[in-house]
Amino acid sequence: MPESQPTYVRTPRVTARRVAGEMVLVPAAVRAADPNAKSARLYVLNETAERIWLLLDTARTAAELARNLTAEYDITAEQARADVVAFLESMLAIGAVERRGGS
C-alpha cells in the first residue's frame, strides 16, 4: 500500500492582511519572553509565499503546492519544491500552518 503524503493547511492562529500592497501575517496570540513587551512579530510574504499561503485555504500536499507554482511561475520543479519546503518549515515554526496525516 502506498504511503500517504501529509497535507498542510492554514491555522486560525495567524491573521493575514494586505498592507500597502503586501501580504502580512500577524500571529493572533503572541507570548513574549519579557512580560512587559507587547509587540508582535509580523511576517511579510513575497509573491511566491503569498501564492502558497492562498493555496493553503484547503489542505494540500507539498507536491500539489509545488505543481501549482510550476504552472503559475517560470520556475523548475526542483525550485518549486525547495520553495514549498522552505515556506512550510517556516510557517510550521510560527504556528501559521499545521501538518495533517502522512506516514
Sine and cosine of phi, psi and omega as CSV:
sin_phi,cos_phi,sin_psi,cos_psi,sin_omega,cos_omega
0.00,0.00,0.75,-0.66,-0.03,-1.00
-0.93,0.37,0.54,-0.84,0.03,-1.00
-0.95,0.30,0.65,-0.76,0.05,-1.00
-1.00,0.10,0.59,-0.81,0.01,-1.00
-1.00,0.04,0.58,-0.82,0.06,-1.00
-0.93,0.36,0.44,-0.90,0.12,-0.99
-0.92,-0.38,0.31,-0.95,-0.03,-1.00
-0.76,-0.65,0.57,-0.83,-0.01,-1.00
-0.49,-0.87,0.46,-0.89,0.05,-1.00
-0.90,0.43,0.47,-0.88,0.08,-1.00
-0.95,-0.31,0.32,-0.95,0.04,-1.00
-0.98,0.19,0.00,1.00,-0.03,-1.00
-0.98,0.22,-0.09,1.00,-0.01,-1.00
-0.74,-0.67,0.69,-0.72,0.05,-1.00
-0.96,-0.28,0.70,-0.72,0.04,-1.00
-0.95,-0.30,0.71,-0.70,0.03,-1.00
-0.65,-0.76,0.56,-0.83,0.10,-0.99
-1.00,0.01,0.85,-0.53,0.00,-1.00
-0.77,-0.64,0.85,-0.53,0.02,-1.00
0.78,0.63,0.65,0.76,0.06,-1.00
0.99,0.15,0.06,1.00,0.01,-1.00
-0.86,-0.51,0.54,-0.84,0.06,-1.00
-0.99,0.10,0.82,-0.57,-0.03,-1.00
-0.86,-0.51,0.74,-0.67,0.07,-1.00
-0.98,-0.20,0.72,-0.69,0.00,-1.00
-0.82,-0.58,0.89,-0.46,0.06,-1.00
-0.88,0.47,0.66,-0.75,-0.05,-1.00
-0.96,0.27,-0.62,0.79,-0.04,-1.00
-0.82,-0.58,0.97,-0.25,-0.02,-1.00
-0.99,-0.14,0.75,-0.66,0.07,-1.00
-0.88,-0.48,0.97,-0.26,0.01,-1.00
-1.00,0.08,0.50,-0.87,0.05,-1.00
-0.90,0.43,-0.56,0.83,0.04,-1.00
-1.00,-0.05,0.90,-0.43,-0.05,-1.00
-0.89,0.45,-0.28,0.96,0.04,-1.00
-1.00,0.06,-0.21,0.98,0.00,-1.00
-0.99,0.13,0.78,-0.63,-0.02,-1.00
-0.87,-0.50,0.26,0.97,-0.04,-1.00
-1.00,0.03,0.51,-0.86,0.02,-1.00
-0.95,-0.31,0.52,-0.86,0.09,-1.00
-1.00,0.04,0.76,-0.65,0.02,-1.00
-0.97,-0.26,0.52,-0.85,0.00,-1.00
-0.84,-0.55,0.89,-0.45,0.01,-1.00
-0.99,-0.12,0.79,-0.61,-0.05,-1.00
-0.99,-0.10,0.67,-0.75,0.14,-0.99
-0.98,0.21,0.02,-1.00,-0.09,-1.00
-0.86,0.51,-0.69,0.72,-0.01,-1.00
-0.92,0.39,-0.71,0.71,0.02,-1.00
-0.89,0.46,-0.63,0.78,0.04,-1.00
-0.89,0.46,-0.66,0.75,0.00,-1.00
-0.89,0.45,-0.68,0.73,0.04,-1.00
-0.89,0.47,-0.70,0.71,0.01,-1.00
-0.83,0.56,-0.72,0.69,-0.02,-1.00
-0.91,0.42,-0.59,0.81,0.02,-1.00
-0.92,0.39,-0.40,0.92,-0.05,-1.00
-0.99,0.12,0.32,0.95,0.12,-0.99
-0.93,0.36,-0.36,0.93,0.15,-0.99
-0.78,-0.62,0.42,-0.91,-0.05,-1.00
-0.89,0.45,0.75,-0.66,0.01,-1.00
-0.63,-0.78,0.44,-0.90,0.08,-1.00
-0.99,0.13,0.30,-0.95,0.07,-1.00
-0.88,0.48,-0.59,0.81,0.01,-1.00
-0.90,0.44,-0.66,0.75,0.05,-1.00
-0.89,0.46,-0.69,0.73,0.01,-1.00
-0.88,0.47,-0.69,0.72,0.01,-1.00
-0.90,0.44,-0.65,0.76,0.04,-1.00
-0.88,0.48,-0.64,0.77,0.05,-1.00
-0.88,0.47,-0.66,0.75,-0.01,-1.00
-0.90,0.43,-0.68,0.73,-0.01,-1.00
-0.92,0.39,-0.49,0.87,0.03,-1.00
-0.96,0.26,-0.51,0.86,-0.10,-0.99
-0.99,-0.16,-0.38,0.93,-0.05,-1.00
-0.81,-0.58,0.36,-0.93,0.01,-1.00
-1.00,0.06,0.95,0.32,0.02,-1.00
-0.71,-0.71,0.36,-0.93,0.01,-1.00
-0.98,0.21,0.29,-0.96,0.04,-1.00
-0.88,0.47,-0.62,0.79,0.01,-1.00
-0.90,0.44,-0.69,0.72,0.00,-1.00
-0.92,0.40,-0.64,0.77,0.03,-1.00
-0.88,0.47,-0.70,0.71,0.03,-1.00
-0.88,0.48,-0.70,0.72,0.00,-1.00
-0.89,0.45,-0.68,0.74,0.02,-1.00
-0.89,0.45,-0.69,0.72,-0.01,-1.00
-0.90,0.43,-0.72,0.69,0.00,-1.00
-0.88,0.48,-0.72,0.69,0.00,-1.00
-0.88,0.47,-0.68,0.73,0.01,-1.00
-0.90,0.44,-0.75,0.66,-0.02,-1.00
-0.88,0.48,-0.67,0.74,0.03,-1.00
-0.87,0.50,-0.70,0.71,-0.02,-1.00
-0.93,0.36,-0.59,0.80,0.01,-1.00
-0.96,0.28,-0.57,0.82,0.10,-1.00
-0.90,0.44,-0.63,0.78,-0.04,-1.00
-0.90,0.44,-0.52,0.85,-0.01,-1.00
-0.98,-0.18,0.04,1.00,0.03,-1.00
0.98,0.20,0.31,0.95,0.00,-1.00
-0.99,0.11,-0.37,0.93,-0.04,-1.00
-0.73,-0.69,0.56,-0.83,0.09,-1.00
-0.86,-0.51,0.52,-0.86,0.03,-1.00
-1.00,-0.10,0.68,-0.74,0.02,-1.00
-0.80,-0.60,0.71,-0.70,0.13,-0.99
0.90,0.43,-0.42,-0.91,-0.05,-1.00
1.00,0.01,0.38,-0.93,0.05,-1.00
-0.61,-0.79,0.00,0.00,0.00,0.00
